[in-house]
């Protein structure tokens, strides 16, 4: 395996492990939640997938279009919150509007974003959404 494929494999394993550790939170929380490392390495709970119009968690995980569910005017603030969490290790909260991919309805939420790490240099972010 090349160095890049080893790193990719490690990140995939880490996402699976984080999802397993957080499964009780994913299952029991009323909030919509996802963990994100990049557009390929991410996992969400059923509440998040359904809120934005996906049939399943797996369907959402296959989509590699960053910010497609965030309304355009909220993307700069959303990106800034993500960068603060992933680069500065600062948790944050902001109001953000999401768009349901099936019916285009706007969903007003408050998002909390929290930095996570796997103990190495890989940083993930956990996003918690509460409908307003």
DSSP file (Angstrom, degrees, kcal/mol; ACC not computed):
  #  RESIDUE AA STRUCTURE BP1 BP2  ACC     N-H-->O    O-->H-N    N-H-->O    O-->H-N    TCO  KAPPA ALPHA  PHI   PSI    X-CA   Y-CA   Z-CA
    1    1 A X              0   0    0      0, 0.0     2,-0.1     0, 0.0     0, 0.0   0.000 360.0 360.0 360.0 141.6    0.0    0.0    0.0
    2    2 A X     >  -     0   0    0      1,-0.1     4,-2.1     4,-0.0     5,-0.2  -0.331 360.0-105.7 -75.8 166.1    1.2    3.5   -0.7
    3    3 A X  H  > S+     0   0    0      1,-0.2     4,-2.1     2,-0.2     5,-0.1   0.891 121.4  49.8 -59.8 -40.5    1.5    6.1    2.0
    4    4 A X  H  > S+     0   0    0      1,-0.2     4,-2.6     2,-0.2    -1,-0.2   0.895 109.9  49.4 -66.7 -40.5   -1.7    7.9    0.8
    5    5 A X  H  > S+     0   0    0      2,-0.2     4,-2.3     1,-0.2    -1,-0.2   0.851 109.7  52.4 -69.9 -31.4   -3.7    4.7    0.7
    6    6 A X  H  X S+     0   0    0     -4,-2.1     4,-2.3     2,-0.2    -2,-0.2   0.930 111.6  46.1 -65.0 -45.3   -2.6    3.8    4.2
    7    7 A X  H  X S+     0   0    0     -4,-2.1     4,-2.5     2,-0.2    -2,-0.2   0.921 112.7  49.9 -63.0 -44.1   -3.7    7.2    5.5
    8    8 A X  H  X S+     0   0    0     -4,-2.6     4,-2.4     1,-0.2    -1,-0.2   0.917 111.0  49.4 -60.8 -43.8   -7.0    6.9    3.7
    9    9 A X  H  X S+     0   0    0     -4,-2.3     4,-2.4     1,-0.2    -1,-0.2   0.906 110.3  51.0 -61.7 -42.7   -7.6    3.5    5.1
   10   10 A X  H  X S+     0   0    0     -4,-2.3     4,-2.5     1,-0.2    -2,-0.2   0.915 110.3  48.9 -61.3 -43.7   -6.7    4.8    8.6
   11   11 A X  H  X S+     0   0    0     -4,-2.5     4,-2.5     2,-0.2    -2,-0.2   0.915 110.1  51.2 -64.3 -42.7   -9.2    7.6    8.2
   12   12 A X  H  X S+     0   0    0     -4,-2.4     4,-2.0     1,-0.2    -2,-0.2   0.927 112.1  47.0 -58.9 -45.5  -11.9    5.2    7.0
   13   13 A X  H  X S+     0   0    0     -4,-2.4     4,-2.7     1,-0.2    -2,-0.2   0.899 110.8  52.6 -62.1 -40.7  -11.3    3.0   10.1
   14   14 A X  H  X S+     0   0    0     -4,-2.5     4,-3.0     2,-0.2     5,-0.2   0.905 107.8  50.1 -64.0 -42.4  -11.4    6.1   12.4
   15   15 A X  H  X S+     0   0    0     -4,-2.5     4,-2.5     2,-0.2    -1,-0.2   0.923 112.5  47.9 -61.3 -43.7  -14.7    7.3   11.0
   16   16 A X  H  X S+     0   0    0     -4,-2.0     4,-2.1     2,-0.2    -2,-0.2   0.917 113.5  47.5 -62.6 -44.0  -16.2    3.8   11.6
   17   17 A X  H  X S+     0   0    0     -4,-2.7     4,-2.5     2,-0.2    -2,-0.2   0.914 112.3  48.8 -65.0 -43.4  -14.7    3.6   15.1
   18   18 A X  H  X S+     0   0    0     -4,-3.0     4,-2.4     1,-0.2    -2,-0.2   0.921 111.0  50.6 -62.5 -43.3  -16.0    7.1   16.0
   19   19 A X  H  < S+     0   0    0     -4,-2.5     4,-0.5    -5,-0.2    -1,-0.2   0.900 110.7  49.5 -61.0 -40.9  -19.5    6.2   14.7
   20   20 A X  H >< S+     0   0    0     -4,-2.1     3,-0.8     1,-0.2     4,-0.3   0.920 112.3  47.1 -65.0 -43.7  -19.5    3.1   16.7
   21   21 A X  H 3< S+     0   0    0     -4,-2.5     3,-0.4     1,-0.2    -2,-0.2   0.865 118.3  42.0 -65.1 -35.5  -18.5    4.9   19.9
   22   22 A X  T >X S+     0   0    0     -4,-2.4     4,-2.9    -5,-0.2     3,-0.6   0.380  82.1 106.9 -93.7   4.4  -21.1    7.6   19.3
   23   23 A X  H <> S+     0   0    0     -3,-0.8     4,-2.9    -4,-0.5     5,-0.3   0.877  76.9  54.1 -53.9 -42.5  -23.8    5.2   18.2
   24   24 A X  H 3> S+     0   0    0     -3,-0.4     4,-2.2    -4,-0.3    -1,-0.3   0.901 112.3  44.9 -59.7 -37.2  -25.8    5.7   21.5
   25   25 A X  H <> S+     0   0    0     -3,-0.6     4,-2.3     2,-0.2    -2,-0.2   0.939 113.5  49.8 -68.5 -46.9  -25.7    9.4   20.9
   26   26 A X  H  < S+     0   0    0     -4,-2.9    21,-0.3     1,-0.2    -2,-0.2   0.903 117.6  41.0 -56.5 -42.8  -26.7    9.0   17.2
   27   27 A X  H  < S+     0   0    0     -4,-2.9    -1,-0.2    -5,-0.2    -2,-0.2   0.860 123.2  34.6 -77.0 -37.3  -29.6    6.7   18.2
   28   28 A X  H  < S+     0   0    0     -4,-2.2    -2,-0.2    -5,-0.3    -3,-0.2   0.681  92.7  97.0 -97.5 -19.0  -30.9    8.5   21.2
   29   29 A X     <  -     0   0    0     -4,-2.3    18,-0.1    -5,-0.2     4,-0.1  -0.456  60.6-149.6 -74.6 142.7  -30.4   12.2   20.5
   30   30 A X  S    S+     0   0    0     -2,-0.1    -1,-0.1     2,-0.1     2,-0.1   0.586  74.2  95.3 -80.6 -11.4  -33.3   14.2   19.1
   31   31 A X  S    S-     0   0    0     99,-0.1     2,-0.5     1,-0.1    16,-0.2  -0.430  83.3-116.4 -79.8 154.0  -30.7   16.3   17.3
   32   32 A X  E     -A  129   0A   0     97,-2.0    97,-3.3    15,-0.2     2,-0.4  -0.796  45.7-177.0 -85.3 130.1  -29.5   15.8   13.7
   33   33 A X  E     +A  128   0A   0     -2,-0.5    12,-2.5    95,-0.2     2,-0.3  -0.968  18.1 173.0-136.2 142.2  -25.8   14.9   13.9
   34   34 A X  E     -AB 127  44A   0     93,-2.0    93,-3.3    -2,-0.4     2,-0.4  -0.993  20.7-144.6-144.8 155.1  -22.9   14.2   11.6
   35   35 A X  E     -AB 126  43A   0      8,-3.2     8,-2.2    -2,-0.3     2,-0.4  -0.948  25.5-169.3-112.4 134.8  -19.2   13.6   11.9
   36   36 A X  E     +AB 125  42A   0     89,-2.8    89,-2.5    -2,-0.4     6,-0.2  -0.983  33.0 153.7-134.6 131.4  -17.1   15.0    9.1
   37   37 A X  S    S-     0   0    0      4,-2.4     2,-0.3     1,-0.7     5,-0.2   0.627  81.2 -32.3-114.5 -45.1  -13.4   14.6    8.1
   38   38 A X  S    S-     0   0    0      3,-1.3    -1,-0.7    86,-0.0     3,-0.1  -0.919  77.6 -75.0-159.7-176.9  -13.8   15.3    4.4
   39   39 A X  S    S+     0   0    0     -2,-0.3     3,-0.1     1,-0.2    26,-0.1   0.700 131.5  39.5 -64.8 -18.2  -16.4   14.7    1.7
   40   40 A X  S    S+     0   0    0      1,-0.2     2,-0.9    24,-0.1    -1,-0.2   0.766 111.4  57.8 -96.1 -32.5  -15.6   11.0    1.5
   41   41 A X  S    S+     0   0    0     -3,-0.1    -4,-2.4     2,-0.0    -3,-1.3  -0.803  78.6 109.5-109.6  92.6  -15.1   10.3    5.2
   42   42 A X  E     -B   36   0A   0     -2,-0.9     2,-0.3    -6,-0.2    -6,-0.2  -0.981  38.7-166.6-157.6 158.9  -18.3   11.2    7.1
   43   43 A X  E     -B   35   0A   0     -8,-2.2    -8,-3.2    -2,-0.3     2,-0.3  -0.985   7.8-172.9-151.5 144.8  -21.2    9.6    8.9
   44   44 A X  E     -B   34   0A   0     -2,-0.3   -10,-0.2   -10,-0.3     2,-0.2  -0.856  24.8-108.9-132.6 169.4  -24.5   11.0   10.1
   45   45 A X     >  -     0   0    0    -12,-2.5     4,-2.0    -2,-0.3     3,-0.4  -0.529  38.0-103.7 -92.4 169.0  -27.4    9.8   12.2
   46   46 A X  H  > S+     0   0    0      1,-0.2     4,-2.7     2,-0.2     5,-0.3   0.858 118.8  61.1 -59.7 -37.4  -30.9    9.0   10.7
   47   47 A X  H  > S+     0   0    0    -21,-0.3     4,-2.1   -16,-0.2    -1,-0.2   0.900 106.9  44.7 -58.7 -42.2  -32.3   12.3   12.0
   48   48 A X  H  > S+     0   0    0     -3,-0.4     4,-1.8   -15,-0.3     6,-0.2   0.952 113.1  49.4 -68.7 -48.5  -29.8   14.3    9.9
   49   49 A X  H  <>S+     0   0    0     -4,-2.0     5,-3.0     1,-0.2    -2,-0.2   0.928 116.2  42.8 -56.9 -46.9  -30.3   12.2    6.7
   50   50 A X  H ><5S+     0   0    0     -4,-2.7     3,-1.4     3,-0.2    -1,-0.2   0.886 107.5  60.2 -68.3 -38.6  -34.1   12.4    7.0
   51   51 A X  H 3<5S+     0   0    0     -4,-2.1    -1,-0.2    -5,-0.3    -2,-0.2   0.881 111.5  39.5 -57.8 -39.0  -34.1   16.1    7.9
   52   52 A X  T 3<5S-     0   0    0     -4,-1.8    49,-2.9    48,-0.1    -1,-0.3   0.285 126.1 -95.7-101.2  12.8  -32.4   17.1    4.6
   53   53 A X  T < 5S+     0   0    0     -3,-1.4     2,-0.3     1,-0.3    -3,-0.2   0.609  73.0 138.6  97.8  13.5  -34.3   14.6    2.5
   54   54 A X      < -     0   0    0     -5,-3.0    -1,-0.3    -6,-0.2     3,-0.1  -0.671  50.7-138.2 -92.3 149.6  -32.2   11.4    2.1
   55   55 A X  S    S+     0   0    0     -2,-0.3     2,-0.3     1,-0.1    -1,-0.1   0.782  82.3   1.8 -72.3 -28.4  -33.7    8.0    2.3
   56   56 A X     >  -     0   0    0     -7,-0.1     4,-1.7     1,-0.1    -1,-0.1  -0.967  69.7-107.1-154.6 166.0  -30.9    6.7    4.4
   57   57 A X  H  > S+     0   0    0     -2,-0.3     4,-2.3     1,-0.2     5,-0.1   0.884 119.8  54.7 -61.2 -41.2  -27.6    7.4    6.2
   58   58 A X  H  > S+     0   0    0      1,-0.2     4,-1.3     2,-0.2    -1,-0.2   0.880 103.8  54.0 -64.1 -39.4  -25.8    5.5    3.5
   59   59 A X  H  > S+     0   0    0      1,-0.2     4,-0.6     2,-0.2     3,-0.4   0.928 110.9  46.2 -61.4 -44.5  -27.3    7.6    0.7
   60   60 A X  H >< S+     0   0    0     -4,-1.7     3,-1.3     1,-0.2    -2,-0.2   0.912 107.5  57.6 -63.4 -41.9  -26.1   10.8    2.4
   61   61 A X  H 3< S+     0   0    0     -4,-2.3    -1,-0.2     1,-0.3    -2,-0.2   0.772 101.3  57.1 -62.4 -26.2  -22.6    9.4    3.0
   62   62 A X  H 3< S+     0   0    0     -4,-1.3     2,-0.4    -3,-0.4    -1,-0.3   0.691  83.9  97.9 -78.4 -18.8  -22.2    8.8   -0.8
   63   63 A X    <<  -     0   0    0     -3,-1.3    -3,-0.0    -4,-0.6    -4,-0.0  -0.564  49.6-175.2 -76.2 127.0  -22.8   12.4   -1.7
   64   64 A X        +     0   0    0     -2,-0.4     2,-0.7     2,-0.1    -1,-0.1  -0.264  43.6 115.7-117.4  45.6  -19.6   14.3   -2.2
   65   65 A X    >   -     0   0    0    -26,-0.1     3,-1.7     0, 0.0     4,-0.2  -0.874  61.1-138.5-115.8  98.8  -20.9   17.8   -2.8
   66   66 A X  T 3  S-     0   0    0     -2,-0.7    -2,-0.1     1,-0.3   -27,-0.0  -0.273  79.7  -0.8 -60.4 136.0  -19.7   20.1    0.0
   67   67 A X  T >  S+     0   0    0      1,-0.1     3,-1.4     2,-0.0    -1,-0.3   0.563  84.0 134.5  66.8  12.6  -22.3   22.5    1.4
   68   68 A X  T <  S+     0   0    0     -3,-1.7    -2,-0.1     1,-0.3    -1,-0.1   0.766  75.3  47.3 -64.5 -23.0  -25.0   21.4   -1.0
   69   69 A X  T 3  S+     0   0    0     -4,-0.2    30,-2.6    29,-0.1     2,-0.5   0.437  95.6  86.5 -97.7   0.8  -27.5   21.3    1.9
   70   70 A X  B <  S-C   98   0A   0     -3,-1.4    28,-0.2    28,-0.2     5,-0.1  -0.870  87.8-112.7-100.0 130.2  -26.5   24.7    3.3
   71   71 A X    >>  -     0   0    0     26,-2.5     3,-1.6    -2,-0.5     4,-0.7  -0.310  30.4-114.1 -62.1 147.2  -28.3   27.7    1.8
   72   72 A X  G >4 S+     0   0    0      1,-0.3     3,-1.1     2,-0.2     4,-0.5   0.841 111.8  55.1 -54.6 -42.7  -25.9   29.9   -0.2
   73   73 A X  G 34 S+     0   0    0      1,-0.3     4,-0.3     2,-0.1    -1,-0.3   0.736 109.7  48.3 -67.3 -20.5  -26.1   33.0    2.1
   74   74 A X  G <> S+     0   0    0     -3,-1.6     4,-2.4    23,-0.2    -1,-0.3   0.509  86.4  90.6 -94.9  -5.4  -25.1   30.9    5.1
   75   75 A X  H <X S+     0   0    0     -3,-1.1     4,-2.9    -4,-0.7     5,-0.2   0.884  82.1  52.9 -62.4 -41.9  -22.1   29.1    3.5
   76   76 A X  H  > S+     0   0    0     -4,-0.5     4,-2.3     1,-0.2    -1,-0.2   0.937 114.2  42.3 -60.7 -44.3  -19.4   31.7    4.5
   77   77 A X  H  > S+     0   0    0     -4,-0.3     4,-2.3     2,-0.2    -1,-0.2   0.892 114.9  51.3 -67.6 -38.9  -20.4   31.6    8.2
   78   78 A X  H  X S+     0   0    0     -4,-2.4     4,-2.2     2,-0.2    -2,-0.2   0.930 111.4  47.2 -61.5 -46.5  -20.8   27.8    8.1
   79   79 A X  H  X S+     0   0    0     -4,-2.9     4,-2.8     1,-0.2    -2,-0.2   0.896 110.8  52.0 -63.1 -41.6  -17.3   27.4    6.5
   80   80 A X  H  X S+     0   0    0     -4,-2.3     4,-2.5    -5,-0.2    -1,-0.2   0.909 109.5  49.3 -62.7 -42.0  -15.8   29.8    9.0
   81   81 A X  H  X S+     0   0    0     -4,-2.3     4,-2.0     2,-0.2    -1,-0.2   0.909 112.0  48.9 -63.8 -41.5  -17.3   27.7   11.9
   82   82 A X  H  X S+     0   0    0     -4,-2.2     4,-3.1     2,-0.2     5,-0.3   0.931 112.1  48.2 -62.5 -45.8  -15.9   24.5   10.4
   83   83 A X  H  X>S+     0   0    0     -4,-2.8     4,-2.6     1,-0.2     5,-0.9   0.887 109.1  53.2 -65.3 -38.7  -12.5   26.1    9.9
   84   84 A X  H  X5S+     0   0    0     -4,-2.5     6,-2.1     3,-0.2     4,-0.9   0.909 115.0  42.2 -60.2 -41.2  -12.4   27.4   13.5
   85   85 A X  H  X5S+     0   0    0     -4,-2.0     4,-0.5     4,-0.3    -2,-0.2   0.927 121.3  38.6 -71.5 -44.8  -13.2   23.9   14.7
   86   86 A X  H  <5S+     0   0    0     -4,-3.1    -2,-0.2    -5,-0.2    -3,-0.2   0.786 130.4  25.0 -82.3 -26.8  -10.9   21.9   12.4
   87   87 A X  H  <5S+     0   0    0     -4,-2.6    -3,-0.2    -5,-0.3    -2,-0.1   0.775 133.1  30.7-106.5 -35.1   -7.9   24.3   12.4
   88   88 A X  H  <<S-     0   0    0     -5,-0.9    -3,-0.2    -4,-0.9    -2,-0.1   0.492  96.8-126.2-103.2  -5.2   -8.1   26.2   15.7
   89   89 A X     <  +     0   0    0     -4,-0.5     2,-0.5    -5,-0.3    -4,-0.3   0.876  60.4 144.5  60.0  40.5   -9.8   23.5   17.7
   90   90 A X        -     0   0    0     -6,-2.1    -1,-0.2    -9,-0.1    -2,-0.1  -0.946  44.2-141.0-113.3 123.3  -12.6   25.9   18.7
   91   91 A X        +     0   0    0     -2,-0.5     2,-0.3    -3,-0.1    23,-0.2  -0.462  29.9 178.4 -73.1 154.0  -16.1   24.8   19.2
   92   92 A X  E     - D   0 113A   0     21,-2.2    21,-2.7    -2,-0.1     2,-0.4  -0.967  23.4-146.8-153.5 168.6  -18.8   27.1   17.9
   93   93 A X  E     + D   0 112A   0     -2,-0.3     2,-0.3    19,-0.2    19,-0.2  -0.999  23.5 157.1-140.4 139.7  -22.5   27.7   17.5
   94   94 A X  E     - D   0 111A   0     17,-2.3    17,-3.4    -2,-0.4     2,-0.4  -0.990  42.8-104.6-157.6 157.0  -24.4   29.5   14.8
   95   95 A X  E     + D   0 110A   0     -2,-0.3     2,-0.3    15,-0.2    15,-0.2  -0.710  45.2 174.3 -81.4 133.6  -27.8   29.7   13.1
   96   96 A X  E     - D   0 109A   0     13,-2.2    13,-2.1    -2,-0.4     2,-0.5  -0.999  26.4-136.9-144.4 140.7  -27.7   28.1    9.7
   97   97 A X  E     - D   0 108A   0     -2,-0.3   -26,-2.5    11,-0.2     2,-0.3  -0.864  20.9-165.6-100.2 129.1  -30.4   27.4    7.2
   98   98 A X  E     -CD  70 107A   0      9,-2.7     9,-3.2    -2,-0.5     2,-0.5  -0.730  12.0-135.2-107.4 160.1  -30.3   24.0    5.5
   99   99 A X  E     - D   0 106A   0    -30,-2.6     2,-0.4    -2,-0.3     7,-0.2  -0.972  14.9-127.5-121.0 128.6  -32.2   22.9    2.3
  100  100 A X     >  -     0   0    0      5,-2.7     4,-1.8    -2,-0.5   -47,-0.2  -0.588  17.8-144.6 -70.0 127.2  -34.1   19.7    2.0
  101  101 A X  T  4 S+     0   0    0    -49,-2.9   -48,-0.2    -2,-0.4    -1,-0.1   0.690  92.6  44.8 -72.5 -18.3  -32.8   18.1   -1.2
  102  102 A X  T  4 S+     0   0    0    -50,-0.2    -1,-0.2     3,-0.1   -49,-0.1   0.886 130.0  16.5 -91.8 -45.0  -36.2   16.6   -2.2
  103  103 A X  T  4 S-     0   0    0      2,-0.1    -2,-0.2     0, 0.0     3,-0.1   0.413  90.9-129.3-112.3   1.6  -38.7   19.3   -1.6
  104  104 A X     <  +     0   0    0     -4,-1.8     2,-0.1     1,-0.2    -3,-0.1   0.595  51.9 156.2  60.7  13.7  -36.3   22.4   -1.4
  105  105 A X        -     0   0    0     -6,-0.1    -5,-2.7     1,-0.1     2,-0.4  -0.458  43.5-122.1 -68.9 142.2  -37.9   23.5    1.9
  106  106 A X  E     -D   99   0A   0     -7,-0.2     2,-0.6    -2,-0.1    -7,-0.2  -0.713  21.3-158.3 -87.7 134.0  -35.6   25.6    4.1
  107  107 A X  E     -D   98   0A   0     -9,-3.2    -9,-2.7    -2,-0.4     2,-0.5  -0.957   7.8-146.7-116.0 114.8  -34.9   24.3    7.6
  108  108 A X  E     +D   97   0A   0     -2,-0.6    24,-2.8   -11,-0.2     2,-0.3  -0.703  32.5 163.6 -83.1 127.0  -33.8   26.8   10.1
  109  109 A X  E     -DE  96 131A   0    -13,-2.1   -13,-2.2    -2,-0.5     2,-0.5  -0.880  40.8-129.6-136.0 165.6  -31.4   25.3   12.6
  110  110 A X  E     -DE  95 130A   0     20,-2.3    20,-2.3    -2,-0.3     2,-0.4  -0.994  31.6-156.6-112.2 128.9  -28.8   26.1   15.2
  111  111 A X  E     -DE  94 129A   0    -17,-3.4   -17,-2.3    -2,-0.5     2,-0.5  -0.901  11.4-165.0-111.0 133.7  -25.6   24.2   14.6
  112  112 A X  E     -DE  93 128A   0     16,-2.6    16,-2.8    -2,-0.4     2,-0.4  -0.974  11.2-165.5-109.5 128.7  -23.0   23.4   17.2
  113  113 A X  E     -DE  92 127A   0    -21,-2.7   -21,-2.2    -2,-0.5     2,-0.4  -0.969   6.3-175.7-119.9 132.8  -19.7   22.3   15.7
  114  114 A X  E     - E   0 126A   0     12,-2.5    12,-2.8    -2,-0.4     2,-0.2  -0.979  23.4-123.6-129.9 133.9  -17.1   20.6   17.9
  115  115 A X  E     - E   0 125A   0     -2,-0.4     2,-0.3    10,-0.2    10,-0.2  -0.555  30.6-178.8 -76.7 143.2  -13.5   19.5   17.0
  116  116 A X  E     - E   0 124A   0      8,-3.0     8,-2.9    -2,-0.2     2,-0.3  -0.947   7.2-163.3-133.5 155.4  -12.6   15.8   17.5
  117  117 A X  E     - E   0 123A   0     -2,-0.3     6,-0.2     6,-0.2     4,-0.1  -0.971  25.0-138.7-137.8 156.6   -9.4   13.9   16.9
  118  118 A X        -     0   0    0      4,-1.4     3,-0.1    -2,-0.3     5,-0.1   0.262  65.0 -92.1 -94.3  11.3   -8.4   10.3   16.6
  119  119 A X  S    S+     0   0    0      1,-0.4     2,-0.1     3,-0.3     4,-0.1   0.309 108.7  69.4  94.6  -8.7   -5.3   10.8   18.7
  120  120 A X  S    S-     0   0    0      2,-0.3    -1,-0.4     0, 0.0    -2,-0.1  -0.195 113.2 -67.3-114.1-148.5   -3.1   11.5   15.8
  121  121 A X  S    S+     0   0    0     -2,-0.1     2,-0.6    -3,-0.1     0, 0.0   0.396  96.2 111.4 -88.6   4.6   -3.1   14.5   13.4
  122  122 A X        -     0   0    0      1,-0.0    -4,-1.4     0, 0.0     2,-0.4  -0.699  50.7-164.5 -84.4 121.5   -6.5   13.7   11.9
  123  123 A X  E     - E   0 117A   0     -2,-0.6     2,-0.3    -6,-0.2    -6,-0.2  -0.895   8.2-178.9-108.8 134.6   -9.1   16.2   12.9
  124  124 A X  E     - E   0 116A   0     -8,-2.9    -8,-3.0    -2,-0.4     2,-0.4  -0.803  16.9-137.7-119.6 163.5  -12.8   15.6   12.5
  125  125 A X  E     -AE  36 115A   0    -89,-2.5   -89,-2.8    -2,-0.3     2,-0.5  -0.986   4.3-149.7-125.3 140.8  -15.7   17.8   13.3
  126  126 A X  E     -AE  35 114A   0    -12,-2.8   -12,-2.5    -2,-0.4     2,-0.5  -0.934  14.4-161.0-105.9 128.6  -19.0   16.8   15.0
  127  127 A X  E     -AE  34 113A   0    -93,-3.3   -93,-2.0    -2,-0.5     2,-0.5  -0.950   5.6-170.1-115.5 125.5  -22.0   18.9   13.9
  128  128 A X  E     -AE  33 112A   0    -16,-2.8   -16,-2.6    -2,-0.5     2,-0.5  -0.971   7.1-164.0-116.8 124.4  -25.2   19.0   16.0
  129  129 A X  E     -AE  32 111A   0    -97,-3.3   -97,-2.0    -2,-0.5     2,-0.5  -0.925   7.7-172.7-114.8 131.5  -28.3   20.6   14.5
  130  130 A X  E     - E   0 110A   0    -20,-2.3   -20,-2.3    -2,-0.5     2,-0.1  -0.984  27.7-123.1-118.0 128.9  -31.4   21.7   16.4
  131  131 A X  E       E   0 109A   0     -2,-0.5   -22,-0.3   -22,-0.2   -24,-0.0  -0.442 360.0 360.0 -67.9 143.9  -34.4   22.9   14.5
  132  132 A X              0   0    0    -24,-2.8   -23,-0.1    -2,-0.1    -1,-0.1   0.415 360.0 360.0 -94.4 360.0  -35.5   26.4   15.4
